[in-house]
Structures are given as structure tokens and as C-alpha cells.
Amino acid sequence: MAIKRAVATNVFLTALTVSATALAGVSAEEAARLDTDLTPLGAERAGNADGTIPEWTGGLQGPPEGIEIGPDLYRPNPFPDEEVLFTITSENYTEYADDLMPGSIALFERLPTYAMNVYPSRRSCSLPQFVYDSIRANAVNADLVSGGNGVSGATMATPFPFPVEGQHLVWNHTLRYRGYRTLRQFASAAPSSSGDFTTVVVQDQAIFLYSNPNLEAFEDLNNTSLKYLQTVIAPSRRAGDIILVHESINQGEGPRNAWTYNPGMRRVRRAPTIAYDNPQSYSDGLSTADQLDMYNGSPDRYEWVIVGKDEYYIPYNAYELASPEYEYTDIALAGHLNTDLLRYERHRVWTAEGRLVDGARHIYSRRVHFHDEDTYQIVGAQLYDSRGELWRVMEAYMINFYDVPLCFTIGEVSYDFQNGRYSVQGLVNQEPRIDFEGTFSEDDFNPDAMRRGGIR
């Protein structure tokens, strides 16, 4: 507990330092800390007191020596020889309770065979230098607008490397750098209680306008941060279903625009319900639209606060989970994912909490998000029902795509405690690998492209 109090005190002092200018950016002098005691994203550069979290020294900036990336874009594990330090199980988890996210504790209490293999902590995440330069400018220029439901004055990546407002963490996750044009194909599954499932394969493409390296001014975004196109590939009965989303960067000026296309009907329809708690189409009702990417969309239905920063064992460097050696039946087991393929490490984590605004509607009355300090990626989440009872627990598994470099997820899971099942999405083991150099253009992300069957 002493470690956690020390971290919380550090966060409090940081908040005091920047609170006066939080809504309009920090001073140039404060931003200079991103070159000294803080990383370019605002994380603590130093390791922790007992050495279980190392110093950040730049992360992986390219393929490690001896590793080659083939035409399938599979990124091999840069830590292949590391062994498990210890394993946390349902029998010994109470010994580690102070170092576990509450959702992790709930998994141990409900799933007798659930386990965490803990490895040495590797602060592997990194970004290109031009992204760091943009984040430095964002620190001074970024602003929350529309009551925290929008951002202005920022481009490329993390808008608030000195977070002191709950919405800062929300937007840092939502606008984190994921390349400019990203193409992937992934698998989703929702196993029954016996472990049976039908794999749903999805191709999605995103053009992150906010991260356009040629963007000259924030105003040129015309209130659109990204355009996203999702096409179902399999099973055959659902193949060709398409979703198109144009996401707003200031939800106060206008909400996201969305459309759907069904090949049987051959019609493009407006789809305002593709947001918030509308069910994800391929999760068998076990996940909502705003759970894709752990959290997406407008933050306006919740009042967000920063709870603090703690040290937890979280999923990290999940290269084994992405290995083409495994079939999806090796990964998605009855009750939970195959924990032998998961890697957990000790890292510092920001905690943000959102409580449903009076009069707003959502099936989740409360959300607790855990943001990795080095990326702002949400790595864990707890979702509560209308009675305030814990309903669903999520985890995200990310790696550094070190050839770019950037950290991005290769799997997300949502455990549902009300029906004892779970859904997993984002698996890439048997799919073409994620490509961050897509050749599509912004013109491909419109309703006419949907009628042509999406981008191929």
C-alpha cells in the first residue's frame, strides 16, 4: 500500500502544478518536462522504488536484432526467452490483492481456473519522433470544449499529456496515435458455456484524419477525427454487412454519423443507434457499441473523474497471444481465454471513473477504466449495471508494432458475470496482419463505397 500512496501523492502534486491551466494547456516551461523527468506522453520516466517497474528508455524503436518481419506482417515476440516470474491463481490471489485491478479480483473469485502469469515488466511502447513533437505542441495548445465533450487545438496524438480532468484520460485514449491509414482483419468469438462458438471474421479500415501528417490546422478537420469502415467477411450468412462511421472530435457541435449496408436489402441506411449501448453485432449481445476498442464515442453520458494512479499487474506485450501458431479454438476456451497465452506485467496505471449523468440513458450506470501510463490505452475496464452491481469486466492485450512503432491491441475480451459467458474480438492469429500503411483514401469512406461492397 505504501507504493500506491506514494504514486497517488505524486499525481496530486502534478495536478496542483498544472490545474490552473488544465483546460487551456500548460506552459511551455511545464511542457519541457516531457524531455526530462516525464516521457514524451507524460508518463513518469523513472522506474519505481523497488525496481519492479523499470525506467522508460525509449521503448522498442524497431525490430529487435535478429527479428525480421515477413510479408504477412507478423511481428515476432521480442522477448521469446523470458520465463514466468510467478503465477497468480484463484488459490493465492488474496496475497496480491493490493496489486490487482478490482475487475481482476472479480475474475479470480468467479472463475476457478483463471490465472495470471506474471513476467518481467518491459516498457516497450514507443512512437515516432514526429508524433512526440505533436504531443509536445498539444500540451500547450489543446483545450477541452463543449463541457469536456470535445477537443480543440490538438492534432496527431495524445492531446493532454498532463491529465488532471477525467475527460483528459478519455480523450487521450480516444485520440491516441494509431497511424494514419490502418487496415486489419480480425476474428471475434462468443463461446457458449461449453466452449462452442462460430468465428466471425471482420475487415476494418480506418483513416485517422486527426493523425494526417499533412494536416495544416486543427480547423481543417471540419469536426471529423476519423472515418471507419467495417465489413463482415465470415460466416457466409453475414458476409457483406457493412458499417460506416464518421466520428466527431467535438461532440457538442455534432454527434457521429453512421450508416449500415446489408447486401440482402442492397440499401444504405442511416444508423444513429450505432453508438453508446447499442449491442455489437458480432458479440452475441455480450458487448455494446461503445466497448469496441475498450471505449469509443462521445463521453457525454458520464461524469468523468480521475481516481488516481496506481501500480497493477496488467496485460502487456501480448505477442504470444498473436502468434499464428494458435487456432482460435486454442485461445477461446470454455469460461475464459487460454491464460497460458497471456502475459501480465507490473505497470503504473491511471484510473478514470465515469458515472451516468442524471437523466442520461445507458445500460452501464458506472464505468471504471484503467489507462496504461505509457500509452493511455485502456487495458482494463469494469462496467456496472443499473443497480450498481459489477456486470462486465474487460481486458485489452496490446503489443508494440515496433516497425512503425506504435502500441495497438491484438485482442479485447469482455467477461459477463450475469450469464457466465464472454466475448473476444480483435484476434489476428489466422488473419492477414495489421497494416498501418493502407493505400485507401478519404473518398472511400462514404455511402457510395458501401454500395460497392467496401474497400478491398
N, C-alpha and C positions, 0 to 999 in steps of 0.2 A: 504493500500500500504506500510505502514511502516514496517509491519511484513515481507512482501516479500523482501524489500530492506535489512532487517537485515539478513534474511536467505541467500540471494544472497551474501552478504558480507562475511558470514561465509564460504560459498562454495569457494569464491575467496581466502580467507586466507588458507583454506585447500589445494586448488590447488597449491598455492605458496609453501606450505610446502613440497608437495610430487612431484612436477612437475619434479624436476631434476632426479628422479629415477623412473618416472612413467612407462617407458617401460620395466624396469627390476626389478620391485618390489620395496618395500620400505624397510627401515632399520628395524632391529629388535626393535630398540627403538620406531620407529613410529608405528610398528605393535602392540606394547604393549598398545597402546591407545584402542585396541579392548577389553581390560579388564577394562578400566577406563571410559573416557568420551564418548566413542563410544561403540555401541553394537558389538557382535561378527561378524556381517556382515558389520560394518562400518557406521551404522546409528547414528544419534545423540541420545544419551541415554536420555538426559533431555527432558522434555516437552517444550512447547512453552511458551511465555511470559504471555499470558492471560489464560493459563490453559485449552484451548480447545483441545490441544493435550497433553496427559499425558506422564509421564516418562515411558520408557520401563523398566519393572521389570522382564523380563524373558518370558513373554507370557504364553500361556497355555502349560503346560508340561505333561498333562494327562487329562483324562476325569474329568470334574468338579465333585464335591461331589454330589452324588445322581443321576448321569447320568451313565447309562450302555449302552454299545454298543452291539446290538444283532447280531445274525448270518447273518443278511442282511447287516451288516456293515454301517447302517445309523448312522451318527453322529448327535445327537440331538443338538438343539440350546443351547449354554451355557449361553445365555442372554435372556431367554424367557420372562422376566417381564419388560424389558426396553421399554419405550414409546418414541414415536417420539418427538424430541425437536421442530422442525418446518418443514414445507413443502415448497419447492421452486417450483413455477409453472410458466407457461408462462405469468402470470399476474404480478408476483413480482420478476422475475429472475434478472432484472436490479439492484435490491438492493444488490444482491450477486455477481455481475459480476466479481469483483476482486478476488473472491474465487472459480471461476468455470473454468474448462478447456475450452478453446475455442470451442472444439467439443461439450461440454455440452451446451454452449450458443447457438450453431447452432441447437441443438435438440429442445431447448425451442422455438426458432424462427420458426422452421418448423413444429413442432408437438404441436398443441394447447392443447392436453390432457396429454402431457408428464409432469412428476412431479418427484421430488426427496424428499423422506422422510429422513431427517437428524436425526441421532441418536448420543448418546454419543460416543466419539472415544475410541476404545479399541485396544490397540497394542497387539493383541493376538498371533501374529505369533512367532513361535519358531522352533528350530531344535534340534536334539540330540547332545549331547556334542561332540561325535566323529566327527561330521560334523563341529562344531565350531573349533575343533583342526585342521582340514584340511584347513579351511579357513584362520586360523592364519598362517599356513605354506605357503599357496598360496600368501598371502600378500607380503611375502618376495621373493618367488621363481617364481611367474607367470610372463609371458612375452607375449607381442603381437608379432606375427611373420607374415611374408608374407604381410607386409604393413597393418597390422591390421585385415587381413582376416583369421587369425589362432591364436591359443593359445598354449603355451608350458609351462612346468614346474608347472602345476596345476592339482589337482585331486579332486574328490568328489563333489565339490560345487563351489560357487561363487569364481571366480579367482581373482577379483580385488575389494576388499573391500574399497580401496581408489581410486575411479574412477576420472580420470581427462581427459580422452580421450573419444570421443563419442563411439568408439568401445568397451571401457570398459563396458559401460552400455549394449550394445548389447550382449556381451558375458556373462555378469552377469545374464541376463535374460535367455539366451540360455542354460547356464550350471548351472542354479540354481538347488538345490537339490530337486529331485522328487522321492527319493527312488532308489533302485537298480533294482527290478523287479516289474513293475506296470501293473495291469490288470484292465480294466474298460469296461463297456458297456454304451454307451451314445446315446441320441437322438438328431436329427437335424431337423430343420423345416425352410421353407422359405415361410411364409404366403403371399397369394395374397393380393391385395388391400382391398378385402372384409374380409380377415382373414382366408380363407380356406388354408389348407396345407395337404400334405402327410408326415407323420413322417418317417424319415429314421433312422434306428437303426444300430449302428456300434459297433463292438467289436474291441478294440485295445489293444495291448500288447507292452510294451517297456522294453528293457533291457538296462539300462544306464551303459554301460561299464565304463564310466568315474567315476561313483559312486560306482564301485565294492569295497566293504570293504576289499577285499583280493588283490587288485591291489598293486603290489610292486613298480612299477615305471611308470612314465608317458610314457616312451618309449614302454611299453608293450601294450599300446592301439593300436599300429600299425595304427595310424591316424583314428581310428573309435571311436567316442564319444558315439554313441548309435545305437541300431538296433530296428526297429519299424515295426510292422505288424498290418495291419488294414483289417478287414473283415466285409463286409456288411451283416447284419442279416435279415433286412426287409427294404422295401417290397419284396415280393417273386420274383418279376421280376428282382430284382437286387441282390438277396441273393447269396452269394458265391464270389462276386467280391472281390479281394484281392490286397492290395498294400504292398510292402515290401521296406523299406528304410534302407540303411546303411549310417549313417551321418558321415562326416569328421569333425575332430577337427582342422585341418589345411587345409582350402580350397585351399590354394596356392599349396599344394602338390598333391591335387586331389579332385575333387568335389564329392558330394554324389553319391552313386549308388542306383538305384531304379528299381523295377520290378513290373509288374502287371500280374494278372491272372484272366481270365474270364472263368467261368465254362462252358459256351456255346461253347467256342472255345477250351477249355481244353489245353490252351497253356500259358506258361510263356513267357513274353516279357520284354525286357529291356525298361525302361521308363525314358529316360533322361529329359523329359519335366515335370516330377513331381518335380517342383521347381519354384521359382520365381513367375511369374504371370500366370502360367497355372491355369485354373479355378478349384476350388474344386469341386469334382464330386457330392457332395450332397448339394451344396449351391444354386442350380438353377442359376449358373452363377453370384451370388452376392458376391462371395468371391474368393480370389486367394489361391494357394497352400501355399504361404508363410505367409498367415494370420492365419493358424492353430496355436493354442497356442499364438495368437496375433501376433507373428512373429517367423519365424524359418528359418534355412538355412544360406547360405553364405551372409555376409554383403557387398560383393564386388561390388555391383552395385550402392552403395550410398557412398557419402562422409559424414561421421557422425561427429557431434559436440555435446558437452554438452551445452545446453542453460542456465541451472541453476537449482536451487532447489526452489520450492515454496510450499505454503500450499493451498491445494484444497479440495473440497468435492468430494470424490471418492467412488466407490463401495467397500464395505468391509464387512466381516463377514456375508456372504450371506446365512446363514443357512436356512432361511425361503424359499428361492428360491429352495433349495434342498429337501424340505420336501416331503415325499411320499403321503402327504395329497392331493397334487395337481396333476391333469392330465395336459398333455401338452396343451390341449385346454384352461386350466385356465391360462397358462403362456404366450403363444404366441398369442397375440391379434392382431386385425387389426391395422396397423400403428406402433405399438411398443409393447415391453414386458409389462406385467402387473406390473406397477410401485408400486402397493401396496405390492408386494412381494420382492421389492428391498430395500436394506439398504445402506445409504451413511453416511460417516464419514469424519471428517477433518483429513488429514494426510499430512506429508511432502512428496513431490514427486519430483524426478529428471525428467528433461525434456531433451530428446535427439532428435535431428533433423537429418534426412538423406536427402540429395539432390542427384538426379540422376547424376552419373558420366557422363561427356561428352563422347558420343559415345556408352554408355550402353543403353540397351533396357529394359523398364518396363512400364506397364500402369500407374504406380504411379510416378509422377515426384518428389514428395516430401512426406516424412513421418515424422510425429511428434509422438513420443512415450513418455508416462508418466509412469515412473517406481516408484512403491511404495518403499519408503526409507527402510522399514524393510525387504523386500524380493527381491527387484529388479524385481519382477513380473511386466510386463506391464499391467496396469489397464485401460488405455485409449489410443486411437490412432486416429490420423487424417491423412487421405490419400487424396492426391491431384492429379488431372488429369494433362494431358499434357499442359493445358492452365494455370495451377496454381490455378484452382478453387477447393474448398473443395468438394470432391466426396463422401467419406465414412467416417463414424465415428464409432469407436469400443469401447466397454466396456468389461471388464472381471470381473467375480464375483467369489471370492475365499473364502474359509474357512480354518481354521486350522483343519486338521485331527489330533486332539490332542492326539490320541492313538499312533501316530508314534513318535514324532509330526512333521508335515510339513504343509505348506500352499500350496494349489493347487486349480485350478479353477473347478467350477461346472457349468459353463456356460460362453459362449462368444457370443456377438452379434455384427453384422456389419450392420449399417444403410446406405442405398444407397440413396443419395439425387437426383440422376439423374432419377430414376424411382419410387421413393417413397415407396420402399419396404425394407425389411431387412431379414437377415438370422440369425438363432441362432443355436449353436451347443454346445455339452458338457453337455446337461441336463441329469440328472441321476434319476429323481424322480420315474419313473416306471421301473427302470433297477436294476440289481444286483449292489451293491455298489462298489465303487473303492477299490481295494485290492492292498496294497503295499507289499504283501508277495507272489508274484507269484512263482509257482514251476517250470516254464519252464526254459530251458537252452539256451545258446547261439546257440547251434546246431539247435534249432527250427527256427531260423531266417535265412533261406536260401531258394533258389528257390524250392528245393525238398519239403520243408514243405508247400509251397504254393500249389503244386500239390496235396498234401494230404488234402487240404482244410483248412489250418491254424491250429493254436493251439486251442484246445478245453479243 
